[in-house]
Amino acid sequence: MIVLTTDVLILANGKSSRYISRTNKQKIKINGVSIIDIAVSKFLALKQIRDIYLITDDISLKNRSKYKDKFISIKGGSSRAKSVFSGLNYLLNKEPPKNVIIHDVVRPIIDKNDLKNLVSYSSKIKTGIGFGYPLTNALKEVGKNNVIKKNIKKDNYFISFTPQLFNFDKLIESYKNILKKNINVDDDLEAMHLNSHKVKILKSSPFNVKLTYIEDLEKIKKVIKVL
């Protein structure tokens, strides 16, 4: 019997250039719980997950975690793509999994049922799949001084979230190619798409908010309290 393994890479190595605060956003607490522990706890609850890895240059993030014995810390890179590849390469030289989940630690609001739905694909995934939600607001392209240049039809447009689930072999090959070509990508679905892999969006909760600006923090705290 073939056992399909799934590992998780949690990205926590961003520079927080848009998050104007004395505290790096990877070190914040949300309602008393560190953002690192929120992410790790989500995946610890899933029996389908083999190992969890935190991609970061800041060893204090692991040392401060109450789950520090439950995950391994891996040094990140100078960009998101290089950090992902650093994690993938570590797994390649260890005991590579069949599948890998990539998650941005600054997305602390993950619906439990959505996450269960995502990992249910681990036994049948051939390329990749990630969370997303249909664009429901009017979409505008703006120019100088935020003057509207173009109205864009929102039909068939989705915003994508993490976590995202991938076939390990295909994802690491995709990253080898985009790094060789020095291409910047916003997420791992894009990395796969640029390498001609057919990846899909899995509709999920719209509340999977990314902590980007300081004002996002209070909104996230309120949503987590309600959920």
C-alpha positions in Angstrom: 0.0 0.0 0.0 1.4 3.4 -1.0 1.2 6.0 1.7 0.7 9.6 0.4 2.5 12.1 2.5 1.6 15.8 2.8 4.0 18.3 4.4 3.3 22.0 5.2 5.6 25.0 4.5 4.5 28.1 6.5 6.1 31.3 5.1 7.1 33.8 7.8 10.0 35.6 6.2 8.4 38.8 4.8 9.9 42.2 5.3 6.6 43.8 6.2 7.4 46.9 4.2 3.7 48.0 4.1 3.0 47.1 7.7 4.2 50.3 9.4 4.8 49.3 13.0 7.7 48.8 15.5 6.6 45.1 15.8 7.2 42.9 12.8 3.9 41.4 11.8 5.3 37.8 12.2 5.7 38.6 15.9 2.2 39.9 16.7 -0.4 38.3 18.8 -4.1 38.1 17.8 -6.3 38.0 20.9 -3.4 36.8 22.9 -2.2 34.1 20.5 0.9 34.5 18.3 0.2 34.5 14.6 2.8 31.7 14.3 0.9 29.5 16.8 -2.4 30.2 15.1 -1.1 28.9 11.8 0.7 25.9 13.3 -2.3 24.8 15.3 -4.5 24.7 12.2 -2.3 22.1 10.6 -1.6 20.1 13.8 -5.3 19.3 13.9 -5.1 17.5 10.6 -4.2 13.8 10.6 -3.3 14.0 6.9 -0.3 16.2 7.7 3.1 14.6 8.2 5.4 17.4 9.1 5.2 21.2 9.5 8.0 23.6 8.6 8.3 27.3 9.3 10.3 29.3 6.7 12.0 32.2 8.5 15.3 33.9 9.2 14.2 34.8 12.7 14.9 31.9 15.1 13.1 33.7 17.9 9.8 32.9 16.2 10.3 29.2 16.9 11.7 29.8 20.3 8.6 31.8 21.4 6.1 29.3 20.0 4.3 27.0 22.4 4.4 24.4 19.5 8.2 24.7 19.0 8.6 21.0 19.4 6.0 20.4 16.7 7.7 22.0 13.7 11.0 22.6 12.1 12.4 26.0 11.3 14.1 26.5 7.9 16.1 29.6 6.8 14.2 31.6 4.1 15.4 33.6 1.1 15.5 37.2 -0.1 12.1 36.9 -1.8 8.9 34.9 -1.4 9.9 32.6 -4.3 13.3 32.0 -2.9 11.8 31.2 0.5 9.4 28.7 -1.0 12.3 27.1 -2.9 14.4 27.0 0.2 11.7 25.0 1.9 11.1 22.7 -1.0 14.8 22.0 -1.5 15.1 21.1 2.2 12.3 18.5 1.8 14.0 17.2 -1.4 17.2 16.5 0.5 15.3 14.9 3.4 12.4 12.6 2.5 10.3 14.5 0.0 6.5 14.2 0.4 4.0 13.3 -2.3 2.3 16.7 -1.8 3.1 20.0 -0.1 0.9 22.7 1.3 2.2 26.3 1.1 0.7 28.9 3.5 1.4 32.5 4.3 1.5 32.9 8.1 -0.1 36.4 7.8 -3.4 34.8 6.7 -4.6 33.7 10.2 -8.3 33.3 9.3 -8.7 29.8 7.8 -12.1 28.2 8.0 -11.8 24.6 9.4 -14.2 23.1 6.9 -12.3 24.8 4.0 -9.1 23.4 5.3 -10.5 19.9 5.6 -11.9 20.3 2.0 -8.4 21.2 0.7 -6.6 18.3 2.3 -9.3 15.9 1.0 -7.6 16.5 -2.4 -4.3 15.2 -1.2 -5.0 11.6 -2.4 -5.9 12.7 -5.9 -4.1 15.9 -6.7 -2.0 15.8 -9.9 -1.0 19.4 -10.2 -2.3 22.0 -7.7 -5.3 23.6 -6.1 -5.7 26.7 -3.9 -8.3 28.7 -2.1 -10.0 31.7 -3.8 -13.1 33.7 -3.9 -15.0 35.3 -6.9 -14.4 39.0 -7.3 -17.7 40.6 -6.4 -16.8 44.3 -6.4 -16.5 46.6 -9.5 -12.9 46.4 -10.8 -11.0 49.5 -11.9 -7.6 50.1 -13.3 -6.2 53.5 -12.0 -3.4 55.7 -13.1 -1.8 58.8 -11.7 -3.5 60.3 -8.6 -5.9 57.3 -8.6 -7.7 58.5 -11.7 -9.7 55.7 -13.3 -8.2 54.6 -16.6 -10.3 51.5 -17.3 -13.3 49.6 -16.1 -12.6 45.8 -16.1 -15.4 43.2 -16.3 -15.2 41.1 -13.1 -16.7 38.0 -14.7 -14.5 34.9 -14.2 -12.1 36.8 -11.9 -11.0 35.3 -8.5 -8.8 36.5 -5.8 -6.5 33.8 -4.5 -5.6 32.9 -0.9 -3.4 30.4 0.8 -3.1 27.6 1.8 -2.5 26.0 -1.5 -1.9 22.3 -2.1 0.5 20.9 -4.8 2.2 17.8 -6.2 5.7 18.2 -4.7 7.7 17.2 -7.7 5.8 19.5 -10.1 6.0 22.5 -7.7 9.8 22.2 -7.1 10.4 21.9 -10.8 8.2 25.0 -11.5 10.2 27.0 -9.0 13.5 25.9 -10.4 12.4 27.2 -13.8 11.0 30.6 -12.6 14.1 31.3 -10.4 16.4 30.4 -13.3 14.5 32.9 -15.4 14.4 35.4 -12.5 10.6 35.7 -12.6 8.7 37.2 -9.7 5.4 35.5 -8.7 2.7 36.5 -6.3 1.8 33.0 -5.3 2.5 29.3 -5.9 -0.5 28.8 -8.2 1.1 31.4 -10.5 4.4 29.5 -10.4 2.7 26.3 -11.5 0.6 28.1 -14.2 3.7 29.7 -15.7 5.1 26.2 -16.1 2.0 25.1 -18.0 0.4 23.1 -15.2 -3.4 23.2 -15.0 -4.1 24.4 -11.5 -7.5 25.2 -10.0 -9.2 27.5 -7.6 -11.2 26.0 -4.7 -13.9 28.4 -3.6 -13.6 29.1 0.1 -14.6 31.6 2.7 -14.1 35.2 1.7 -12.8 36.1 5.2 -9.3 34.7 4.5 -7.8 38.1 5.0 -4.1 38.8 4.6 -2.5 41.0 7.3 -0.9 43.6 5.1 -1.5 47.0 6.6 -1.5 48.0 10.3 -5.2 48.8 10.1 -6.0 45.2 9.0 -5.1 43.9 12.5 -8.1 45.2 14.4 -10.4 43.9 11.6 -8.8 40.5 11.8 -9.2 40.4 15.5 -12.9 41.1 15.3 -13.5 38.5 12.6 -11.6 35.8 14.6 -13.8 36.5 17.6 -17.0 36.0 15.6 -15.8 32.7 13.9 
